[in-house]
Amino acid sequence: MGVHEIDGWSSRIALDQIGRELWLVVVGGEQDLATVERLREELGRAEVDGGDIVVDLSQATFIDSSVAALLVEHGSLPATDDVSIALVIPAAGFPAKVLRLMEVYDKLPVYESRDGALRALGR
């Protein structure tokens, strides 16, 4: 997992293939405009290879609107049989508040646990 320190804040984004057609993107720490391009790159890598993508924000302590917009952008791409995106966002915490305010819960499948997301994707 890559750890980046920007102005004393730590940010972690890791992409892991956990099945033949399943990608896990673990997002931790502070995520904002300074890190959104790295998240975009990791999501893009997973999309190119196809399969389902689970974006796990359970370790994120902060996200801003640029991260929320990126998640909506990727989740709003034309549906195909090759790629589905599910988010893991625990109900408590700052990321959940931001994503509720931006109505992400109305636009993308959101689960409180990684297991819930994997079950919903048939894994």
N, C-alpha and C positions, 0 to 999 in steps of 0.2 A: 504494500500500500504506500503510495507516495504521500509524504507529509511535506507541506509547504508552509513556511512561516512568512507572513507578510505583515510588516509593522507590528510584530509581536503576537499576532493572532495565528493560530494554527488551523490548517485546512487539510482534510484528507479526502481523496477521491480514489477509489480502487475499482477496477473492472476485472471480473473473474468469470470465466466460462465454467458453469457448474453442471452442465449437461450438454448433450450433443446440440441441442437447440435452445439453450437457456443461458442467459447472461445475468449476472448480478453486479449492479453498480452500487457500491457502498459509499455513502457521502457522510463525512463527519466534520465536526468542528464548525468553523465560521465559513459560510459560503455567500459570496456577493459578487459584485461586478468584477472584482479582481480575480475571481476563480471561475467565473461562468464559462469562459472559453475552454478551460480544461475539461469541465463537465460536458460541454458540447462535443468535444473531441472523443471522449470516452463513449458517449451515447452513439455518436456516429460510427465508431468502430464496431459496436455491437450490432447496429442496424445493417451495416454492410454485410455482415456474416449471416444475418437472418436469425430467426428464432424469437423467443419471448425475452423481454427485458424486465427485471425487477429492480427498481430504484429504491434502495433502502436508506431512508433519511433518519432512522432511529438514533444515529449517533451525531446528527447535526444539532448544533446548539444555536445557530443563527442562519437564516437565509433572508435574502432580500428579494425585491420584486423581479430582478433580472433572472434569478434562478427559477422563481415560480413561472415566469413567462417562458423560459426555455422548456420546462417540463410540459406546459400546456402546448407549446409549439410541437414538441415531439409526440405528444399524445394525440394531437389533432391531425397528424399526417393521415392521408387516406388509408383506411383499414385494408390490410392484406392478410393472407393466410400465413405470411412469413414472419410478421412482427406484431407483437402485442406488448403494451407497456402497462405495468402495474406499479403503484407506489406503496411504500411502507412508511406510514407516518403515525407514530404513537399519538393518542388524543391529547396528552399533556405536552406542553412545551411550546416554545416560540415558533418553530416551523409550522406546526399545526395551525396556530393563530393566523400567521401570514397567509397560508394557503386557503384557510376558510374565508378570510377577508377578500381574497382574490377569486373566490368561487371555484377554486381548482377541484374541490370535492364534487362539484356538479359536472365537471368536464372529463375527469379521469377516474379510473377505478382505484380506490384508496383502501388500504387495509391497515389495521393496527399492528399486525405482526408479519414477519416474513413467512411464517408457516401459512397464515391466512392467504397471502398473495400467491404462494406456490399452489395451494389447494385450488384457488380460483382459476389458476392457469392449467389445472389438471395435472399437476406434478406431485 
